[in-house]
Amino acid sequence: MAANTKRLWKVQEFTAHSANVNCLALGQKSGRVLVTGGDDKKVNLWALGKNACIMSLSGHTSSVETVRFNHTEELVAAGSGTGVLKIWDLEAAKIMRTLTGHRSGL
């Protein structure tokens, strides 16, 4: 970036979960969606600019410690403190697969 170039960022603030937020990921394809995971065991999907949760996904039995979109932003993987990884299909809003085997949190 050139020395005379300025970047401006519009910061948004909103309540994402009913407990601590542990992780977040920005969709790389569009840059317009955000996924968060928290101590409330939920994975929430956000449309940036709207300050509103557009989808809340339940299924973990412990806190969500890591989240990630796939390259098309159609799937989200979320790992828990108990070592369980769940993969959600966002269009269907359901769990596609649950992977276990880790002995500790992800």
C-alpha positions in Angstrom: 0.0 0.0 0.0 1.4 3.4 -0.9 2.3 5.8 1.8 -0.4 8.3 0.7 -3.2 5.7 0.6 -5.8 5.6 3.4 -8.1 2.7 4.2 -11.4 3.2 6.0 -13.2 0.4 7.9 -16.8 0.6 9.1 -16.8 -1.3 12.4 -20.0 -3.1 13.3 -20.9 -4.1 16.9 -23.7 -6.5 17.8 -24.5 -9.2 20.3 -23.6 -12.5 18.6 -24.3 -15.1 21.3 -25.9 -15.5 24.7 -22.4 -16.4 26.1 -18.8 -15.8 25.1 -17.9 -15.8 21.4 -14.9 -18.1 20.9 -14.3 -18.0 17.1 -15.4 -16.4 13.9 -14.7 -16.7 10.2 -15.4 -14.4 7.2 -16.6 -16.0 4.0 -13.8 -15.5 1.5 -15.9 -15.9 -1.7 -18.2 -12.9 -1.1 -16.8 -11.3 2.0 -20.4 -10.6 3.0 -21.1 -13.4 5.5 -19.6 -14.1 8.9 -19.9 -17.3 11.0 -19.4 -17.3 14.8 -19.2 -20.0 17.4 -19.6 -19.7 21.2 -19.9 -21.0 24.6 -23.7 -21.3 24.1 -23.0 -24.3 21.8 -24.3 -22.5 18.8 -23.0 -21.6 15.3 -24.5 -18.3 14.0 -24.4 -17.0 10.5 -24.5 -13.2 9.8 -25.1 -11.1 6.7 -22.6 -8.3 7.2 -24.3 -4.9 7.0 -27.6 -6.1 8.5 -26.4 -6.6 12.2 -28.8 -9.5 12.4 -28.3 -13.3 12.7 -29.7 -14.9 9.6 -29.3 -18.5 10.8 -28.6 -20.2 14.1 -27.4 -23.8 14.0 -27.6 -26.1 17.1 -26.2 -29.5 17.6 -23.0 -29.3 19.6 -23.1 -30.5 23.2 -20.2 -28.3 24.3 -18.8 -24.9 23.4 -17.9 -24.2 19.8 -14.2 -23.5 19.5 -13.5 -23.2 15.8 -15.6 -22.4 12.7 -14.7 -22.3 9.0 -16.5 -21.8 5.6 -15.7 -24.0 2.7 -14.6 -22.2 -0.5 -18.1 -21.8 -1.9 -19.7 -20.6 1.4 -22.3 -23.4 1.1 -20.9 -25.4 4.1 -19.6 -24.6 7.5 -17.4 -26.8 9.7 -17.5 -26.2 13.5 -15.4 -27.9 16.1 -16.2 -28.2 19.8 -14.3 -28.4 23.0 -15.0 -32.1 23.2 -13.3 -32.8 19.9 -16.4 -33.2 17.7 -16.5 -31.7 14.3 -19.9 -31.0 12.6 -20.3 -30.0 9.0 -23.5 -28.0 8.2 -25.2 -27.6 4.8 -26.3 -24.0 5.0 -28.9 -24.2 2.2 -30.7 -27.1 4.0 -29.7 -25.7 7.5 -28.9 -29.2 8.7 -25.9 -31.2 9.8 -24.4 -33.2 6.9 -21.8 -35.1 8.9 -20.5 -35.5 12.4 -16.8 -36.5 12.9 -15.5 -37.8 16.1 -12.2 -39.2 17.3 -10.2 -36.2 18.6 -9.3 -36.7 22.2 -9.4 -33.0 23.1 -10.9 -29.8 21.8 -10.5 -28.7 18.2 
